[in-house]
């Protein structure tokens, strides 16, 4: 079995991803802090049940991280990357269904602070995940143009970002479940 791991010094792409991860982490930490402070500061906070689709979404995103890793470790990477890409899009589609579920319950962005935080946090995560989808599409395009050669440094950087998005989602789901 051929391994596609990138070894040696970090690539500029990987360094850039680490800087992006630090920035995204600080942003979501600030949003989490704002959520906790806002929840404790007023009597207008309404708790609500999270849409059940979030459990399925979580399983899809975790599975997508697994398919990405399988792809990185095998020589037939394109098929696994496409599967990861489809699963990422399924996750985003599931988020849209979650937002529709809340809307059907009468919970919108401006309904109360709790629902506002739900929409903002999940939408920001979905937007960042779309960045990962774009990175996977870029890698697949480069691979096709190069006659099958995998751009290893780009794949390593995209994988790092994708796995971070999965971990970030698990964190957000925990925060939302405990606070909303």
C-alpha positions as CSV (number, residue, x, y, z in Angstrom):
1,X,0.0,0.0,0.0
2,X,1.3,3.4,-1.0
3,X,1.3,6.1,1.7
4,X,0.6,9.7,0.7
5,X,1.8,11.3,4.0
6,X,3.7,14.5,3.7
7,X,6.9,14.4,5.8
8,X,9.6,16.8,6.4
9,X,9.3,20.5,7.0
10,X,6.0,22.2,6.9
11,X,4.9,23.6,3.6
12,X,3.8,27.2,3.2
13,X,0.2,25.9,2.6
14,X,0.3,24.0,5.9
15,X,1.7,27.0,7.7
16,X,-1.1,29.2,6.3
17,X,-3.7,26.6,7.4
18,X,-2.3,26.7,11.0
19,X,-2.6,30.5,11.0
20,X,-6.1,30.2,9.7
21,X,-6.9,27.6,12.4
22,X,-5.6,29.9,15.1
23,X,-7.7,32.8,13.8
24,X,-10.8,30.7,13.5
25,X,-10.3,29.2,17.0
26,X,-10.0,32.7,18.5
27,X,-13.2,33.8,16.7
28,X,-15.2,30.9,17.9
29,X,-13.8,31.3,21.4
30,X,-15.0,34.9,21.3
31,X,-18.5,33.8,20.1
32,X,-18.6,31.2,22.8
33,X,-17.7,33.7,25.4
34,X,-20.3,36.1,24.1
35,X,-22.9,33.4,24.2
36,X,-22.1,32.6,27.9
37,X,-22.1,36.2,28.9
38,X,-25.3,37.0,27.0
39,X,-27.1,34.0,28.4
40,X,-26.4,35.1,31.9
41,X,-27.1,38.8,31.4
42,X,-30.8,38.9,30.6
43,X,-34.1,37.2,31.2
44,X,-35.0,37.0,27.5
45,X,-33.0,33.8,26.9
46,X,-35.2,31.0,25.6
47,X,-34.0,27.4,25.7
48,X,-35.0,25.2,22.8
49,X,-34.4,21.7,21.6
50,X,-31.8,21.3,19.0
51,X,-32.9,19.9,15.6
52,X,-32.4,16.1,15.6
53,X,-30.8,16.2,12.2
54,X,-27.7,17.6,14.0
55,X,-26.8,14.1,15.2
56,X,-26.9,12.7,11.6
57,X,-24.9,15.7,10.4
58,X,-22.3,15.0,13.1
59,X,-22.0,11.4,12.0
60,X,-21.6,12.5,8.3
61,X,-18.9,15.0,9.2
62,X,-17.0,12.6,11.3
63,X,-17.3,9.9,8.6
64,X,-16.0,12.5,6.1
65,X,-12.8,13.0,8.1
66,X,-12.4,9.2,8.1
67,X,-12.8,9.0,4.3
68,X,-10.3,11.8,3.8
69,X,-7.8,9.9,5.9
70,X,-8.4,6.7,4.0
71,X,-7.8,8.6,0.8
72,X,-4.6,10.2,2.0
73,X,-3.2,6.7,2.8
74,X,-4.2,5.0,-0.4
75,X,-3.0,5.5,-3.9
76,X,-6.6,5.8,-5.3
77,X,-7.0,9.1,-3.6
78,X,-9.5,10.8,-6.0
79,X,-12.4,8.5,-5.2
80,X,-12.0,9.1,-1.5
81,X,-11.7,12.8,-1.9
82,X,-14.9,12.9,-4.0
83,X,-16.7,10.9,-1.3
84,X,-15.4,13.4,1.4
85,X,-16.5,16.3,-0.8
86,X,-20.0,14.8,-1.2
87,X,-20.2,14.2,2.6
88,X,-19.2,17.8,3.3
89,X,-22.0,19.0,1.0
90,X,-24.4,16.6,2.7
91,X,-23.4,18.1,6.0
92,X,-24.1,21.6,4.7
93,X,-27.4,20.5,3.3
94,X,-28.2,19.0,6.7
95,X,-27.5,22.4,8.3
96,X,-30.0,24.0,6.0
97,X,-32.6,21.3,7.1
98,X,-31.7,22.2,10.8
99,X,-32.3,25.9,10.1
100,X,-35.7,25.0,8.4
101,X,-36.6,22.9,11.5
102,X,-36.0,25.9,13.8
103,X,-37.9,28.2,11.5
104,X,-40.8,25.7,11.5
105,X,-40.7,26.0,15.3
106,X,-41.0,29.8,15.0
107,X,-37.3,30.3,15.9
108,X,-35.5,32.7,13.6
109,X,-32.3,34.8,13.8
110,X,-34.1,37.7,15.6
111,X,-36.5,35.6,17.8
112,X,-34.3,35.5,20.8
113,X,-30.6,35.5,21.7
114,X,-30.3,31.7,21.9
115,X,-31.7,31.2,18.4
116,X,-29.5,34.0,17.1
117,X,-26.4,32.3,18.5
118,X,-27.5,29.0,17.0
119,X,-27.9,30.5,13.5
120,X,-24.7,32.5,13.7
121,X,-22.4,29.8,15.0
122,X,-23.8,27.1,12.6
123,X,-23.7,29.4,9.6
124,X,-20.1,30.5,10.3
125,X,-19.1,26.9,10.7
126,X,-20.9,26.0,7.4
127,X,-19.1,28.9,5.6
128,X,-15.7,27.7,6.9
129,X,-16.5,24.1,5.8
130,X,-17.3,25.4,2.4
131,X,-13.7,26.6,2.4
132,X,-12.7,23.0,2.9
133,X,-15.0,21.9,0.1
134,X,-13.3,24.4,-2.2
135,X,-9.9,23.1,-1.1
136,X,-10.9,19.6,-2.0
137,X,-12.2,20.7,-5.3
138,X,-8.9,22.5,-6.0
139,X,-6.9,19.4,-5.2
140,X,-9.1,17.2,-7.4
141,X,-8.7,19.7,-10.2
142,X,-4.9,19.9,-9.9
143,X,-4.8,16.1,-9.7
144,X,-6.8,15.8,-12.9
145,X,-4.7,18.4,-14.7
146,X,-1.5,16.7,-13.6
147,X,-2.5,13.3,-15.0
148,X,-3.3,11.7,-11.7
149,X,-0.4,13.1,-9.6
150,X,-1.6,14.1,-6.2
151,X,-0.5,17.6,-4.9
152,X,0.7,16.2,-1.6
153,X,1.4,19.5,0.2
154,X,-2.0,20.8,-0.8
155,X,-3.6,17.5,0.3
156,X,-1.8,17.7,3.7
157,X,-2.9,21.3,4.3
158,X,-6.5,20.6,3.2
159,X,-6.7,17.5,5.4
160,X,-5.5,19.4,8.4
161,X,-8.1,22.1,7.8
162,X,-10.9,19.5,7.3
163,X,-10.1,17.6,10.5
164,X,-10.1,20.9,12.3
165,X,-13.5,21.7,11.0
166,X,-14.7,18.3,12.3
167,X,-13.3,18.9,15.8
168,X,-14.7,22.5,15.7
169,X,-18.1,21.1,14.9
170,X,-18.0,18.6,17.8
171,X,-17.1,21.5,20.1
172,X,-19.9,23.7,18.8
173,X,-22.4,20.9,19.1
174,X,-21.4,20.4,22.7
175,X,-21.7,24.1,23.5
176,X,-25.0,24.3,21.8
177,X,-26.4,21.2,23.5
178,X,-25.3,22.5,26.9
179,X,-26.3,26.1,26.5
180,X,-29.3,26.2,24.3
